[in-house]
Amino acid sequence: MMTAMERKHNSVGALVALGAALIAVQPALAATFCVNPGGTSGCLKTIGAAIAAASANDTINVAPGTYAEDVVIGKPLSLIGANKNTTIIDATGLANGIYIDGLDNPGLSNVVVKGLTVENANFEGILITNASSVTLADNKILNNNTSLKLGTPSACPGQPAFETAEGFDCGEGIHLSGVDHSTLANNIVQNNSGGILISDETGETAYNLITGNLVSNNPYDCGITMASHPPAASTGATSPFGVKHNTIANNTSSNNGTSVKGAGAGVGIFSPLPGGTVTGNVISNNRLTYNGQPGVAFHAHTPGANLNDNVIVGNQIWGNAQDTKDAATPGTTGINVFGKSPITGTIISQNTITGEADDIVVNTSAQVDIHLNNLLGGGIGVNNIGTGTADANENWWGCADGPGASGCTTVSGTGVLWGTWLTGHFRPKGILSIKVF
């Protein structure tokens, strides 16, 4: 029989073993690494070395300085620059400034990049593939896409094969492909070929928030683009994945796509191929000005594309150019809805459009709903040049007597419904009377 002392010793031993087991299953505490140009004071000299040394969920703090690197991130971590104006990744002669690579690291999520300037890359400043819950905040993305060679057979030589439709712009300043539930907030994106590209070559891109960004002076493409492209051969897919349920809110997109006529819109919703899908997205409360295509442009270039159920609400739009080629509009245009396939479920509401010859142009066989907008361009408020219907009831046309009255914008084309209109400027919190013709 075990003595009292033996029982006591056994109990203590069991507790020690249990404690050791509990310690063994506890996750390791996240570490913090530092980087500075000299590799001094216990810091590493390069960002790449810090990433190699880091484990999941670690933080890397980067001191002011210039780092000549193509930074590849394949694990969850936070990369934090000391100051976006003085902490610089200079990717001259390199593919990207930062590549968040979920394509080669399946399941990648929870990456944060903040407080950096990323410049001079051959292709994208920041490229993100097949990742979730990524945050890009308070960065400057400048002067990337330097390999772009306009007018040559291969306009972007050396770009990865999985980027199936980027030869004409080298992927733009920031590019998301196969990315979900991620946030791009308060970044400055300037002087790249194009601004922010949201596409689907490597997977569905969905439920992302693009907010508070300044996207300007990107000369060869749109400020913000949502485009459905052919799937990369490596995915084995035979049809496009889709760009779905993203929110583009509170951004400024200005002076993009101006170096070549018709090069880029403030926000573009595009598909060049049957089966291409850009659906269920919201474009809200942006300032879209002086771009080389309309402030918002829908382009369904082939039958069988799906650009349905998108919402354009509460934007300030002025001073943009007319659309071109198959999506051509008669004059400078605020919003253009063009589709060789029907574009259904489109809602255009609560926008204020000024300084355009045509505030809204509709060129699709489906109905477009246009309500509670301030159509103040001074020319045509709604111009239907397609075979569908534009339900343009309950808008403010610039005077109390409705479209076509002295001082009001007017309508053009057949199939424009406008029997009721607002008798005052639409303000979301105001209550206005509605006049019936």
Secondary structure, DSSP 8 states (H G I E B T S, - for coil): ---HHHHHHHHHHHHHHHHHHHHHHS-----EEEE-TT--TT-BS-HHHHHHH--TTEEEEE-SEEE---EEE-SSEEEEES-TTTEEEE-TTSS-SEEEE-SSSTT-EEEEEES-EEE--SS-SEEEES-EEEEEES-EEES--TT--TTSSSSSTT--TT-TT-TTTTT-SEEEES-BS-EEES-EEESSSSSEEEE-SSS-EES-EEES-EEE--TTS-SEEEE-----GGGT-SS---EES-EEES-EEES-S-SSTT---SEEEEE-STT-BEES-EEES-EEES-SS-SEEEEE-STT-B--S-EEES-EEES-----GGG--SS-EEEEEEESS---SEEEES-EEES-SEEEEEESSSEEEEES-EEESSSEEEEE-SSSEEE--S-B-SSTT-TTSTTS-EEESSSEE-SEEESS---TT----EEE-
